[in-house]
């Protein structure tokens, strides 16, 4: 029984992709492939509130990105980032 609940807990209930649109505001778009639309919309609002004026090279972006990651983990969402350029450490993962 324990294995089943672990498998259920790891299965994402939705998917979101955070896309960097470029240096002109708005900088970000949050797209979703599947999941409860109401939950995705609420998550989208929180993400955009955290990232609204932050391009990826801003020092505050790293801190707020971690908050977005933790929020996605709490909501059990598969999270993907598209910053428009390769990130450090992408080759190893």
N, C-alpha and C positions, 0 to 999 in steps of 0.2 A: 504494500500500500504506500509506503513511504516513497518508493521510486516513482510511482504514478504522480503523486502530488508534486514532486520535484520536476518531472517532465512538464506538467501543466504550468508550473510557475515560470519555467524558462521559455515557454512558447509565447512569442509576442502577440499582443492583442491588436496591434496596429503598426503601421510603418510611416515614418516621416523623413523627409529629406530637406535639410536646410541649405538653401542655395544662395551664394553671394552673387548679387546682380551687377556689382561694379561700384566705382567710386562716387557715383551720383545717387543721392537718396531717392527712393528707398533703397537701402543696401541689400535687403534680405527678402527672400520668399520662402515660405514653408509649404512644401508639397506633400501629398499623402497618396500612397498606393492602395491602402486598405485600413480598415478600422472604423470604430464608431464615429460618425461625423461630428457629433457634439463634443466628444472627448478630444478629437483632433483639433477642432476649432478652439477649444479652451486652451489646449497646449500651444497652438499657433499664436494666440494672443499673448501668452506668457513669454514665448520665445521672442516675438517681435518687440515686446516691452523691454526685454533685456538687451537686445541687439540693435535697436532702432537707429542709433546714430554711430554705431561702432563698425568701422571697417576692420578686416581681419588683422591688419598690422598695428592696430591700436592696442596699447598694453592692457587696457581694461577688457578687451575681447577675450583673452585667455581665461580670466576669472569668470566672466559671464558665460563663456562656453562650458566651463565645468559645471556651472549651475544648471544649464540646459541639459547636459548629460545626466546629472543626478535626477532631474525632473523626469526625463524620459525613462530612466531606470525605475523610478517610483511608479510611473504609469504603465510600466511593462511594454514600452514602445521600442521597436527597432529604429534606431537613429542613424542617419547617414548625413555626412557633410559634403557639400560640393562648393569648394572655395574658388574653383576656377584655376587652381595651380596645385602641383604636387606638394603634399605636406611632408615635413620631416618625419621619418619613421614609417612612411607608407610602404616602402619597399620591403620592410621586414615583416609586415603583417599581411 
